[in-house]
């Protein structure tokens, strides 16, 4: 239901200029030649001499991932503390090969970090919701920075369709969620309207087991980036 209706339903609750150089009486400087110095034309035509040449260079395209790379990514998403040996055994490559592939994925920006998957209910965040927002045109960057400051904000996306922004939040309870929507979100000037979708149940597709991929119970709880692991 639109959050304006939820708000109505709950309204009953509570440099200065550079001086000329030279000393007095100094001999006059020789006249400046009217033409460019020798070699200037060649230097100006050289691509490496142009300061904008580096900025205008196209970005390096991402390297394609093969099935082994994708298997490594899935294993590390399910258990970011998996050892190099365990990953290598699961994808059937040598430990050196697995080590080189993981570091290449990091260098290429495919892997941006290692984190933990959290059971939000057991962590004291029993209420979750997706919130859609309509915002003022061209205010995305401003809104994004303000949404980052919301307690419990987990994911922010600029999307197309009937609304502009999709926000995922986790809060301790529905009362806290209601206050976040009606007080914090709707007080942002660039937010025109919101709609809250409560999450009743969710399934993590990276959960180990047949439904989410290979079982990972045998993986050792060790950091994945040290080749000399046992």
N, C-alpha and C positions, 0 to 999 in steps of 0.2 A: 504494500500500500504506500502511496506517496507519503513522504515524511511530513508534509504540511498537515495531512490528516492526523498523523501521529502526534504532532505538536498540539493540534486543537483538542485531541482526545485527552492529552495529559496536561492541559492548561490549568486544571483545577488542582494538580499536585504541585507541587512546587519546583728671471735673469736680467738682470739689467743689461744695458747696452755695453758692448765691448769697447774699451778705449783704444784709440789708435796706437799701434806699436811703434817701437823705435825711439831712440833718445834724441834730444835736441841736437841739431847739427849733423845728424847721420846722413850719409850720402843717399841720394834718391835711389829707390829700387829700380831695377831695369824694367823696361816696358814688357807687359805681358803679351806673348804672341797671340795673334788673332785666331790661329787655327788650333786644332787639338794636338796634344803632344804625340810624338811618334809612338805608334803601336796602339793608340787609343781606339781607333776604329776596329782593330782586330780584337781587342779586349772586350769592347762593347758587343761585338757580334758573337762572342763565345757564350754558350749556354751556361757554363759554370760561373761566369762573372755576373749574371743577372741575379739580384737578391730575391726576386720573385719566382725564380725557376724551381727552387726547392718546394716552395709553397704550392706551386701549380702542378707539381708532379702528382700523377694519379696514385691513390692508395694501393698498397700491395694487396692483391686479391687473396682471400683465404685459400689455404690448401685444402683440397678435397679430403674427406675422411673415408677410410676404408672400413670394412666390417670389423676389423680388429680394433681400430680406434673407437668405434661406436660401442663395442663391447666393453672396452676399458672405461669409457665414460659412464656407462650404465652401472658397472661395478662400483666405481668411486662415488656415484650419486647415492647408491644404496648404502655404502660404507666408506666414508671418506678417510677412515683410519686403516684401511686395508694395506697390508704389506706388499712390497714389490713382488716377493716370491708368490704370494697368494694370487695376485692379479695375473702374473705370468702363467701360473698353472691353470687358472680358469680360462684364459684366452689362448692357451697352447702356444706360447712363444717363450723364448729365453728370457731370463731375468734382465739381461742387458738390453734386450729389445724392448721389453716393457718399460724399463727405466727411461730409455731414450724417447719412447713414444709419449710418456707422461710429461717429460720436460718439454718436448716439442709442442704438446697441446697447451702447456702453460705459456711458453714463449709466444705462441700464435694468438694468445688471448682467448682460446676456446675454454680452458679451465681458468676461472677468475678467482678461485679460492676454495677452501675446504670448510665445511660447516656441519652443524648437527641438525638432524631432523627432530623436531620437538613435538611431543604429545601435549597440545595446548591445554587440554582439559586437566591432565595431571599436573601441569605447570601452573594451575590456578587461573587459567583463562578459559572458562567454560562457555562463553558466548562468542560466537563468530558470525560475521556477516559480510556479504558483498554489498557495497554501496555504490550506486551509480550517481554521477553528478553531471548536471548541465552547467557550463561555465561561460563567462563572458568571452567573446571571440578574442583570440590572440593573447589570452591570459594564462596559457598552459604552464609556462615556466614559473610564473608567480605562484599559481595554485600548487604546483608540484612541491615547491619549497615549503609552503605552509602545511601541506599534507604530511611531509616528512616529520614534522614536529608533533604529530598526533600520537598519543600513547596507544600502543597496540597496532599501529599501522604496519602491515606486513607486505603489501604489494600495491603498486600504483601503475596504472596503464592508461595511456591516451588511446582512445579507440574511435572507430567510426560507428555510425548508426543513429539511434534515437537519443543517445546521450554521449557525453564527451569523455568522461573519465570513469574508470572502474577502480574501486578501492576495496581491498580486503583488510579487515581489522579483526583483532582478537582482544576481548575484554573479559574481566573477571565475571561479570554477570550482565543481565539484560538492563538493569538500572544504569550501570556505567555506560553501556552501549547507547542507551537513550540519551544520556547527557552528552555523550560525544557527538551524536548526530544533531541534536536540537540546540546545543550550546556552542560547541566548538566548530562544527562544520558549517552550520547555517549562519554563523557570525562572520565567515570569510566573505568580504564584499564581492569577490569575483564569482562566487558560487550562486547560481540562479535558482537551482532546485536540486533536491536529492530524492533518492528512493532506496529503501533498505530491504535487502533480501537476507533473511535469517538462514543460517546454515544449520540444518537439523542433524545431518550426518555427512561424513566425508570419508573417502577412501584414498589412501596414498598409493599411487600406482607404482612407486619404487619400493614398496614393501617386499622384503625377501619372500620367496616362495613361488609356486607355479603360476599364480595370477600376476605376479609382478616381475618375473624373470627368474634366473637361477637362484637356488638356495645359497645363502652366503654365510651360514652359521660357522663354517670352518675358517673364515677369514681371521687373521690375527689382528688384534687391535693395536696396530703400530702405524706411525706416520708413513705415508706412501712415497716420500721423496729421498730416501737414503738407500743407495744401492747396496750398501754393506750390511743390510739387515740380515738376521739369521733366517 
